[in-house]
Amino acid sequence: MLIRHFVLDADADLIKRLLSFDTATVDEALGRGHAMSRSIRPLTSGIRLCGRAITAACYYGDNLMLHCALELARPGDVIVCDTGGGTDVAVWGDIMTLQAQRMGVAGLITNGSVRDTRTIRESGFSVFHAGISMRGPSKPALGAVNHPVSVGGVIVNPGDVVFGDDDGVVVVPRERLSEAVQKAGERAEAEQRMREAIKNGARLYDLLQVEESLKKLGCTESAREKL
């Protein structure tokens, strides 16, 4: 089956709560390993994108299945597209952006290129991409919709939650969404306590127990030794 229509829902309240954090906190909370590579970057600074993933796998230079994914997307969904490698050809432009916005789609994440970037930026639509190219795609090949894809070195399953901000994109497995929110909250609180401690005179060197780490690694010197 190339096109799967059914995708499990993700808890809308948990998605909203996830947005109160940042991607770095969420990735750390999940134990790292869920962040896409830095090649996947926001088209516009300041955007925040979080929603259920609808996935598309396309052959290089082709965006046929991306159109199918767009047709299946629901309001709040994020389309995640694997273009098969390479960024010489754009798979997304301003007309697809207009259609996505009319449908309430939250955004696009792709390891390929986009074009019509000025218009997309002005529209306010959230895009994370690996490149920009004026060259347009063709539609001669089948791929897959709502099957697992690999984007930015991370596997994205349909129904997972993808969260992007200025630092990049983190993928939250659907079954770990509640855990991610809870642990991100705990981490955020711990980091806030650390900030307050530094403001009150504590040193990060002590808070992070750097001296103890040096000793465990066999270092006989201390950063506090004065010349």
Secondary structure by P-SEA (a helix, b strand, c coil): cccccbbbbccaaaaaaaacccaaaaaaaacccccccccccccccccccccccbbbbbcccccaaaaaaaaaccccbbbbbbcccccccccccaaaaaaaaaaccccccccbbbcaaaaaaaacbbbbbccccccccccccccccccccccccccccccbbbbbcccbbbbbcccaaaaaaaaaaaaaaaaaaaaaaaaaccccccccaaaaaaaaacccccccccc
